[in-house]
Amino acid sequence: GWNPAPNLPSVEALAISDDRNTVYAGGFFTQIGALPRNYIAAIDAASGVATSWNPGTNGYVRGLTLNGNVLYAIGNFTLVAGQARTQIARFNGDGTLDATWDPAPDNAAVKALVVTAGTAFVGGQFLHIGGQPYAYLAALDASAGSSGASLPWNPVSHSDVYAIAVAGSLVYVGGTFAQIGGQARANIAAIDASSGLATGWNPMAGGTVVYTIAVVGARVYVAGDFTTMAGQSRSGLAALGLAASTTVPGAPTIGAASAIGKDHATISFAPPADNGGSAIISYTVSCTASSIATTVASGSASPITITGLTYLATYACSVQANNAVGSSLPSATIDFTPGDLIFSDGFDGS
């Protein structure tokens, strides 16, 4: 029968070519059958014999991903085919190492990789990748001829990412984080593939880590070290419904600050162009001044009156929009002093 016979029984990764003729394998082995193959190999799908392809790495391979005939590898290596590559590498369709694509993470583990539509989503323990200080989760340029530079997509995970699955406009991620995409999320989240913001989907894995996520049809399958999921008892395995494509709203446009008396003012603004796919529930105005506690007020529409200000103090005020998912980024600020009447760019919120 089919028996490639690696010399060590720890094979970590497999990928199968589109024509089903080749099985790519990665792991801890240094031989396939009697042939030397350091940590990565291509095996004939019919015979089980290693092909002549033999790039070799200097450390084990934990993951393999094919995008068409282009192969990506992640693992604990710093050399691939004799060239410097840290934790992640790409091979051309002819099997040669891609000479230009080198995201060069900071020698911390890359744990997950998914490639789709010219973008490589990567997760792990890194703090810097693709020339940017993007921690734990990033999107790399995977287009032909690219260098693997980080794209301007930065969900800002606060800890390790072990799992990634892409479905439509959403990137499902799992790991050990408590916050990601601007929201509190316990080890699992759905991130908008364009904005990098977390959607309202929040099953909250009650445990230490989510290791694997797979999206099949209308279900999200999850594996890890947890005992509850979405408030239900689930031991290490769970199935969830898909996330809706909703995120926090965009930032409102600040308008004018109009002082009323010595200790309060009205702040006008325009609603955000994008409500995140969920209706705006409220707005929050925050005014800060040097050595004075921030003053906050809420309302359902412009303008909002804010009280408790300090006379003659110079304040910088901004506004955030809130929907069912969470709060937007703050708007630009407008400066004013109680007692003055200031307009910004002629906009008065009407």
Buried (B, 14 or more C-beta within 10 A) or exposed (E): EEEBBBEEEEBBBEBEBEEEEBBBBBBBBBBBBEBEBBBBBBBBBEEBBBBEBBBBBBBBBBBBBBBEBBBBBBBBBEBBBEEEBBBBBBBBEEBEBBEEBBBBBEEBBBBBBBBBEEBBBBBBBBEBBBEBEBBBBBBBBBEEEBBBBBBEBBBBBBBBBBBBBBBEBBBBBBBBBEBBBBBBBBBBBBBBBEBBBBBBBBBBBBBEBBBBBBBEEEEBBBBBBBEBBBEEEBEEEBEBEBBBBBBBBBBBBBBBBBBBEEBBBBBBBBBBEBBBBBEBBBBBBBBBBEEBEEBEBEBEEBBBEBEEBBEEBBBBBBBBBBBEBBBBBBBEBBBBBBBEEEBBEEBEBE
